[in-house]
Amino acid sequence: MVSRRVFLQLITTSIMATLVTPLALILHAKRTYKRGPEVRVGEDCIDLPPPRLDGDVSLERSLANRRSIRDYLDEPLSIEEVSQLLWAAYGITETIHGFKTSPSAGATYPAEIYIVVGEKGVTIGDEGYLEPGSYHYNPHAHRICVVKKGELRHELYKAALEQEWVLKAPVSIVVTVVFERTTRRYGERGIRYVWIEVGHIGQNIYLQATALGLGTVAVGAFLDEQVKKIIGAPESHNPAYIMPVGRPVTPYTLDERELHAYIMAHREKST
Ligand SMILES: Cc1cc2nc3c(=O)[nH]c(=O)nc-3n(C[C@H](O)[C@H](O)[C@H](O)COP(=O)(O)O)c2cc1C
């Protein structure tokens, strides 16, 4: 015979299981998968919206209007803009070998890209903001995964020798490099190749930012080991560039007539 106490315990447990299990599952699902139209937010990873392969601004106009921009409005970027910037930096453009937007010596791809997101730095649909912290970009899955949580901009600004634009930008892209991937194949010369590749990546970010009406600046002056620690990168990921990105206070536009006048004046001056 089951005692009255055990019977009551069994009833209570089964009622709890019936109610709590689905509730826990719903809560877990809400916590792990907030579904937007194209953005899937996981516990620690965000599947980025697919990059657009066409835009409204020509390559020529992006080249003409590219400028190092250091003053940003106090406004967030959207997750779509972050997606586009990361794809432009190092996204996939060929699906057999996984080749990328930036060329790479022997396709050794030494770079690993991180972003530092400030508090309310990136909007996700109407649902809110990306959690502040550092994220690592996976170009193949076009996904970012949390490395460190928290507002890291002040530390990054300190490590970047107190350059204000690093503190103010809603997002900073940090380009890091793993020398070994390229030197394994090319020896000492691989070092040169890696730095050249950082330049390609940086220019891609500049041009994409310009085409999106955003502003950025390539920051090379910072304390390497501190930046590495702040973003939570492993020892082999060496920071090469910090590129803060924001909405420009004063967008730059090259005037075509001004350019022609400049060229004409220089033709007259030179032999
Ligand atoms: C390798 C490299 C390092 C740079 N480092 C910094 C930096 O630490 N801080 C900064 O404000 N700008 C930095 N810049 C941006 C230059 O100051 C800028 O490109 C230059 O003034 C020309 O202006 P423009 O980019 O608008 O054409 C760097 C640029 C390069 C290419």
The ligand as an ORCA input file, in Angstrom:
! r2SCAN-3c Opt
* xyz 0 1
  C      48.738     51.743    -40.657
  C      47.881     52.906    -40.239
  C      47.802     53.233    -38.892
  C      46.979     54.282    -38.491
  N      46.847     54.534    -37.154
  C      46.008     55.510    -36.758
  C      45.799     55.734    -35.371
  O      46.343     55.077    -34.507
  N      44.925     56.711    -35.023
  C      44.256     57.470    -35.955
  O      43.477     58.329    -35.565
  N      44.438     57.269    -37.274
  C      45.292     56.313    -37.703
  N      45.442     56.068    -39.038
  C      44.666     56.857    -40.025
  C      45.526     57.917    -40.712
  O      45.791     58.959    -39.812
  C      44.778     58.450    -41.950
  O      44.605     57.392    -42.863
  C      45.528     59.587    -42.632
  O      45.507     60.743    -41.830
  C      44.943     59.948    -44.009
  O      43.587     60.322    -43.886
  P      42.427     59.542    -44.658
  O      42.398     58.145    -44.142
  O      41.188     60.295    -44.335
  O      42.745     59.550    -46.107
  C      46.256     55.036    -39.460
  C      46.346     54.680    -40.804
  C      47.124     53.624    -41.193
  C      47.157     53.237    -42.650
*
